Amino acid sequence: MNVLEFSGLLLLSSTSAGLLGAMTGLGGGTVLVPLLTLAFGVDIRYAIGAALISVIATSSGAAAAYVKEGFTNIRVGMFLELATTTGAIAGAAAAAHAPVHALSIMFGVVLFLSSVFSAKPQATKILPDRPDRLATFLKMDSTYPTAEGKQPYHVHNVAGGASLMFVAGILSGLLGIGSGALKVIAMDKLMRMPFKVSTTTSNLMIGVTAAASSGVYLSRGYIDPGLVMPVTLGVLGGSVVGARMLTAAQPKVLKVLFNLLILLMACQMIYNGIRGTAG
């Protein structure tokens, strides 16, 4: 396989990853790391470097469309980014000394538990929909478009969501992924935001989180332009298409797709960690 054929395959595969990442809120970079390491045999550190850059592209492409459609809660995203970027910088600083294969197993376990928790049916008991004091102070309550018109919603448990976002940022810095799964679950389950709002706000946030830790990988020489270019172009194109498809997609279908993807990624992360190929 020559360079042109290899780049073409990377472009097509990355487009699919970007589409899935944009529709589920995971970010194309999270899908890319196992794709590049398994299907193309790329060293995981260079795969992480390419994934981080593509995450920034995914966030830029999808987030612009989501903001225009009125799904993204910008106030929530910007506030929670204070926690994720702090965690990302701390995680990236510790990455040089951490056993990556052990972190890979740990992250796989976190993803698996996240999938199980997300798949559990909502409690039949109707929780009070009173607005959170901090959310009210920061004017986070908003609306999102539906077939019946704009639907208002309240944001809950802002402090709990920010705590989980800090953990997501640490994992992003350590493993080089956007941690979109934890972001979506934090907003969907803890903060009780509508699922489409959670996924779109996650797409806004993952690019900022990735940018906070990508400089570390760049300084270590793990950003390969020949790999990054086709991957980023593919993910960017896929994310734009995915953003348009999301507006017509059913939330139940998205949740099933979301859970299947993070289950597959959990198995892959654990498998790579046990084999010792994550580092």
RAKAFEN-V441651 format. One record per pair of residues at least 24 apart in sequence whose ideal C-beta (glycine too) atoms are under 8 Angstrom apart, sorted by the first residue. I is the first residue (numbers start at 0). J is the second residue. If there is no record, write none. Layout:
<<I & J> <I & J>>
This chain:
<<2 & 225> <5 & 39> <6 & 225> <6 & 228> <6 & 229> <7 & 229> <8 & 39> <9 & 39> <9 & 226> <9 & 229> <9 & 230> <9 & 233> <10 & 229> <10 & 230> <10 & 232> <10 & 233> <11 & 233> <12 & 38> <12 & 39> <12 & 233> <13 & 53> <13 & 229> <13 & 230> <13 & 231> <13 & 232> <13 & 233> <13 & 234> <13 & 237> <14 & 233> <14 & 234> <14 & 236> <14 & 237> <14 & 240> <15 & 237> <16 & 233> <16 & 234> <16 & 237> <17 & 53> <17 & 57> <17 & 60> <17 & 233> <17 & 234> <17 & 235> <17 & 236> <17 & 237> <17 & 238> <17 & 240> <17 & 241> <18 & 237> <18 & 238> <18 & 240> <18 & 241> <18 & 244> <19 & 237> <19 & 241> <19 & 256> <19 & 260> <20 & 57> <20 & 179> <20 & 234> <20 & 237> <20 & 238> <20 & 241> <21 & 57> <21 & 60> <21 & 61> <21 & 202> <21 & 237> <21 & 238> <21 & 239> <21 & 240> <21 & 241> <21 & 242> <21 & 245> <22 & 198> <22 & 241> <22 & 244> <22 & 245> <22 & 248> <22 & 253> <22 & 256> <23 & 179> <23 & 183> <23 & 198> <23 & 253> <23 & 256> <23 & 257> <23 & 260> <24 & 179> <24 & 182> <24 & 183> <24 & 197> <24 & 198> <24 & 199> <24 & 200> <24 & 201> <24 & 202> <24 & 257> <25 & 177> <25 & 179> <25 & 180> <25 & 183> <25 & 201> <25 & 257> <25 & 260> <25 & 261> <26 & 54> <26 & 57> <26 & 58> <26 & 176> <26 & 177> <26 & 179> <26 & 201> <26 & 202> <26 & 205> <26 & 209> <27 & 53> <27 & 54> <27 & 57> <27 & 234> <27 & 237> <27 & 238> <28 & 53> <28 & 54> <28 & 57> <28 & 175> <28 & 176> <28 & 177> <28 & 205> <28 & 209> <28 & 234> <29 & 54> <29 & 176> <29 & 177> <29 & 178> <29 & 179> <29 & 180> <29 & 264> <30 & 260> <30 & 264> <31 & 230> <31 & 234> <32 & 175> <32 & 176> <33 & 263> <33 & 264> <33 & 267> <33 & 268> <33 & 271> <35 & 226> <35 & 230> <36 & 271> <36 & 276> <37 & 267> <41 & 226> <43 & 99> <43 & 271> <43 & 276> <43 & 277> <43 & 278> <44 & 216> <44 & 219> <44 & 221> <45 & 221> <45 & 223> <45 & 226> <47 & 174> <47 & 175> <47 & 176> <47 & 216> <47 & 221> <48 & 175> <48 & 213> <48 & 216> <48 & 217> <48 & 221> <48 & 222> <48 & 223> <48 & 226> <48 & 227> <49 & 222> <49 & 223> <49 & 226> <49 & 227> <49 & 230> <49 & 231> <50 & 175> <50 & 176> <50 & 230> <51 & 175> <51 & 209> <51 & 212> <51 & 213> <51 & 216> <51 & 222> <52 & 209> <52 & 213> <52 & 222> <52 & 227> <52 & 230> <52 & 231> <53 & 227> <53 & 230> <53 & 231> <53 & 234> <53 & 235> <54 & 176> <54 & 177> <54 & 205> <54 & 206> <54 & 208> <54 & 209> <54 & 234> <55 & 206> <55 & 209> <55 & 210> <55 & 213> <56 & 206> <56 & 231> <56 & 234> <56 & 235> <56 & 238> <57 & 202> <57 & 205> <57 & 206> <57 & 234> <57 & 235> <57 & 238> <58 & 177> <58 & 202> <58 & 203> <58 & 204> <58 & 205> <58 & 206> <58 & 207> <58 & 209> <59 & 206> <59 & 235> <60 & 234> <60 & 235> <60 & 236> <60 & 238> <60 & 239> <60 & 242> <61 & 199> <61 & 202> <61 & 238> <61 & 239> <61 & 241> <61 & 242> <62 & 199> <62 & 202> <62 & 203> <62 & 206> <64 & 239> <64 & 242> <64 & 243> <65 & 199> <65 & 202> <65 & 203> <65 & 242> <65 & 245> <66 & 203> <68 & 144> <68 & 242> <68 & 246> <69 & 142> <69 & 143> <69 & 144> <69 & 149> <70 & 143> <70 & 144> <70 & 195> <70 & 196> <70 & 199> <70 & 245> <70 & 246> <71 & 196> <71 & 199> <71 & 200> <71 & 202> <71 & 203> <72 & 139> <72 & 141> <72 & 154> <72 & 192> <72 & 196> <72 & 200> <73 & 203> <74 & 137> <74 & 138> <74 & 139> <74 & 141> <75 & 139> <75 & 154> <75 & 186> <75 & 190> <75 & 192> <75 & 200> <76 & 200> <76 & 203> <76 & 204> <78 & 137> <78 & 139> <78 & 157> <78 & 161> <79 & 160> <79 & 161> <79 & 164> <79 & 182> <79 & 185> <79 & 204> <80 & 204> <80 & 207> <80 & 208> <81 & 161> <82 & 161> <82 & 162> <82 & 164> <82 & 165> <82 & 168> <83 & 164> <83 & 165> <83 & 167> <83 & 168> <83 & 171> <83 & 178> <83 & 182> <83 & 204> <83 & 207> <83 & 208> <83 & 211> <84 & 168> <84 & 207> <84 & 208> <84 & 211> <85 & 165> <85 & 168> <86 & 164> <86 & 165> <86 & 166> <86 & 167> <86 & 168> <86 & 169> <86 & 170> <86 & 171> <86 & 172> <87 & 168> <87 & 169> <87 & 171> <87 & 172> <87 & 208> <87 & 209> <87 & 211> <87 & 212> <88 & 168> <88 & 172> <88 & 211> <88 & 212> <89 & 168> <89 & 169> <89 & 172> <90 & 168> <90 & 169> <90 & 170> <90 & 171> <90 & 172> <90 & 173> <90 & 174> <90 & 212> <91 & 172> <91 & 173> <91 & 211> <91 & 212> <91 & 214> <91 & 215> <91 & 216> <92 & 172> <92 & 215> <93 & 172> <93 & 173> <94 & 172> <94 & 173> <94 & 215> <97 & 173> <98 & 278> <99 & 173> <99 & 174> <99 & 277> <99 & 278> <100 & 271> <100 & 272> <100 & 273> <100 & 275> <100 & 276> <100 & 277> <100 & 278> <101 & 272> <102 & 170> <102 & 173> <102 & 174> <102 & 272> <102 & 277> <103 & 174> <103 & 268> <103 & 269> <103 & 271> <103 & 272> <103 & 277> <103 & 278> <104 & 268> <104 & 269> <104 & 272> <104 & 273> <105 & 272> <106 & 170> <106 & 174> <106 & 268> <107 & 264> <107 & 265> <107 & 266> <107 & 267> <107 & 268> <107 & 269> <107 & 270> <107 & 272> <108 & 265> <108 & 269> <109 & 170> <109 & 181> <110 & 180> <110 & 261> <110 & 262> <110 & 264> <110 & 265> <110 & 268> <111 & 261> <111 & 262> <111 & 265> <111 & 266> <111 & 269> <113 & 180> <113 & 181> <113 & 184> <113 & 261> <114 & 180> <114 & 258> <114 & 261> <114 & 262> <114 & 265> <116 & 184> <116 & 188> <117 & 183> <117 & 184> <117 & 187> <117 & 188> <117 & 254> <117 & 257> <117 & 258> <117 & 261> <118 & 254> <118 & 258> <126 & 191> <128 & 153> <129 & 153> <130 & 154> <130 & 155> <131 & 155> <131 & 156> <131 & 157> <133 & 157> <133 & 158> <141 & 196> <143 & 193> <143 & 195> <143 & 196> <144 & 246> <150 & 193> <152 & 192> <152 & 193> <152 & 196> <153 & 191> <154 & 190> <154 & 191> <154 & 192> <155 & 189> <155 & 190> <155 & 191> <156 & 189> <156 & 190> <156 & 191> <157 & 190> <159 & 185> <159 & 189> <159 & 190> <160 & 185> <160 & 186> <160 & 189> <160 & 190> <163 & 189> <167 & 208> <168 & 208> <168 & 211> <171 & 208> <171 & 209> <171 & 211> <171 & 212> <172 & 211> <172 & 212> <172 & 215> <175 & 212> <175 & 216> <177 & 205> <177 & 206> <177 & 208> <177 & 209> <178 & 205> <178 & 208> <179 & 205> <180 & 257> <180 & 261> <180 & 264> <183 & 257> <193 & 250> <194 & 250> <194 & 253> <194 & 254> <195 & 245> <195 & 250> <195 & 253> <198 & 245> <198 & 253> <198 & 257> <199 & 245> <202 & 238> <202 & 242>>
